[in-house]
Amino acid sequence: MTAPRGEKATPVVEIAGGLGRTVSLPAARDGAPQPAAPPELDYNGRRHRRAMDDATLMDMARRIPRALAQTARLAWSVDRRMAATIVGCQLLSGVATAVMLGAVARALPRLAASDPRDGLTHAWPALAVAIVAMAGGAAMWIIADWATRRLNPKIASAADLTLVDLHMRADLFAYDTEGFSDRSQAAEIGSLRAVDLADDAKTLTNGLVQLASAATVLTSLHPLLLGVLLLSVIPRGMGGVIAARIDYRVHDRTLSARTVRGMMRWWLTTADLADELRANTMRPYLHFWYRTMCDRVEGRELEGARPYLLVTLLAASLAGVFTLGMWASPAALVLAGAMSAALAGTAVVASRTAGRALNSIVRYGAVMFHHGLYLNDYYTFVDEVRSTVTARGATRVEAPRQIRFEGAGYTYPSKDAPALHPVDLTLDRGEVVALVGENGAGKSTLIRLLTGLTTAGEGAVRWDDTDLATADAESVWRHVGLVPQRTGRWPLAARENITLGQPREDGDDRIWAVANRVGMDDTLHGLPGRLDTLLARSVWGGHELSGGQWQRPACARAMYRGPAVLVLDEPTSEMDARGEHTIFRELREMAPDRITIVVTHRLDDVRMADRVVVLDQGRIREQGRFEDLVAAEGSLLGELHALSKDR
């Protein structure tokens, strides 16, 4: 391509891609090195890494019944009627197979009569039974499939809702325990695979029933045939297990690349980073990075194709040899006079039925083994989080007039040093208290304790005379209004972003009143649907607020609740001066009816507080009126205030 006149052409380096493709990347200028390919990623810490490779056939045999039981438990909990329908249809399908094979066994000797018409006359009742049984078995499979399709959405919703609900109700200390995020992710995978397990369980149990029916018929024809059947299906079964392991190994080796590629894809296509990506000319390298990841996944999947083919061919060849033996066995029994030719034909039909059933058992058994590991993670995680939900007391509390810290401290589970050393502190209704301190001083932990989000590891936090460790958490939070540092930008209508589940007692009048108090009414009036406008730019018809504008509905949410304990953690960090002034003016006006705690790094805003509590390395270093502390010699607040003036 020719560069426009007056511009210097940019050389391009072609980098080989998969399937003969190339990636165009601008050549480095002034001898700068070319971008390095992204490093190989391999998350060795994954809990079930190499689970399929390391498992023996006995391990798989033990795990599969457990996975079946857990799947049945989940299905039974969401829709007993559909679960019972599936089980009943599976059993009836097996009965139909046995009846069909038995009818064929009765019909074939009659068809072998010297007079075909006479043979057909005597055989048609058995043939009719066989046809009806086949149709009945097919109908049972269709009904079971219908029931599964009705059951699957309910399983998906139930598993997902359970996890979401438990995450919202879990005690916050659970999030701080080591490995919580990993266990949560594994449980989420388990909930996603629960639907696959329902389908796999249906097919696997159908295979087991069909195999049992066919084996019963073969044994009734001649006991030798059962042993020959096992010999004929073992190579196919072993081949299926090995092929499943090859598939799993490819999946495992590409999991990290696929996961990171999926994460990067969102970043490359979201509007949130579109400005940065273009203005900083990041597109060529990021496209090269993404293409490299695609090629790695593609290459490893292609590497697995050859061994998969070889294993499948070898298994099929051995199975073919043994299948010939299966067919030769009835012939030998016929020649030896131990079986009639008609019964030998029945044996061949039964062996083919058993072979198809075993293929389903091997294939879906391997899948259930792997999926079952994650379903077990789901149940383990659910039990773990439920135990944290029920750990609190049952005492119901009312709006406090006073909050007291009595030697209250807290150490996070994964840390050695306390985040908050034992402190004594009293907060009274009508008082505005400012918490000040450098990063890591313990401000967030103190807020968690006073709002009952976390119970004290030592000492006690009391609302009036009630220890929050013995209180019902929901009754505590009913009196709390919290504006955290990171507020939710909920993809809901503007109205719900303010009320967020609280009752609308006065229609929209109270909403507009609160919006006015936080200086947001003009913004809401400017939206196309006003309070009905969806605040989510990524959704059709939605609109977005700026960072400072988003802090206003967060403050409005807390004020709309009319809480007895109002906590604001850096509530105006992204607001302009006018918005900041409006918020703090409203805090002062609301103060007489509640306990108000404000965390801020803007020390000029601290002047509006009745009392300032300064935290330093998890301890209360000083507290008092702003003017007194700033003027005191050696005051940390004075030092921080002086530094803020020098900036």
MOMO-V891186 format. One record per run of one state. SS is the DSSP state (H for helix, E for strand, C for the rest). FROM is the first residue (numbers start at 1). LEN is the number of residues. If there is no record, write none. Layout:
ss=SS from=FROM len=LEN
ss=SS from=FROM len=LEN
This chain:
ss=C from=1 len=11
ss=E from=12 len=5
ss=C from=17 len=1
ss=H from=18 len=3
ss=C from=21 len=1
ss=E from=22 len=5
ss=C from=27 len=24
ss=H from=51 len=4
ss=C from=55 len=2
ss=H from=57 len=22
ss=C from=79 len=1
ss=H from=80 len=32
ss=C from=112 len=4
ss=H from=116 len=54
ss=C from=170 len=2
ss=H from=172 len=5
ss=C from=177 len=3
ss=H from=180 len=42
ss=C from=222 len=1
ss=H from=223 len=47
ss=C from=270 len=1
ss=H from=271 len=9
ss=C from=280 len=3
ss=H from=283 len=53
ss=C from=336 len=5
ss=H from=341 len=49
ss=C from=390 len=5
ss=E from=395 len=1
ss=C from=396 len=6
ss=E from=402 len=9
ss=C from=411 len=9
ss=E from=420 len=9
ss=C from=429 len=3
ss=E from=432 len=5
ss=C from=437 len=6
ss=H from=443 len=8
ss=C from=451 len=7
ss=E from=458 len=6
ss=C from=464 len=2
ss=E from=466 len=2
ss=H from=468 len=3
ss=E from=471 len=1
ss=C from=472 len=1
ss=H from=473 len=5
ss=C from=478 len=2
ss=E from=480 len=4
ss=C from=484 len=9
ss=E from=493 len=1
ss=H from=494 len=6
ss=C from=500 len=9
ss=H from=509 len=9
ss=C from=518 len=3
ss=H from=521 len=6
ss=C from=527 len=3
ss=H from=530 len=3
ss=C from=533 len=1
ss=E from=534 len=1
ss=C from=535 len=12
ss=H from=547 len=15
ss=C from=562 len=3
ss=E from=565 len=5
ss=C from=570 len=7
ss=H from=577 len=17
ss=C from=594 len=1
ss=E from=595 len=5
ss=C from=600 len=3
ss=H from=603 len=6
ss=C from=609 len=2
ss=E from=611 len=6
ss=C from=617 len=2
ss=E from=619 len=6
ss=C from=625 len=1
ss=H from=626 len=6
ss=C from=632 len=4
ss=H from=636 len=11
ss=C from=647 len=1
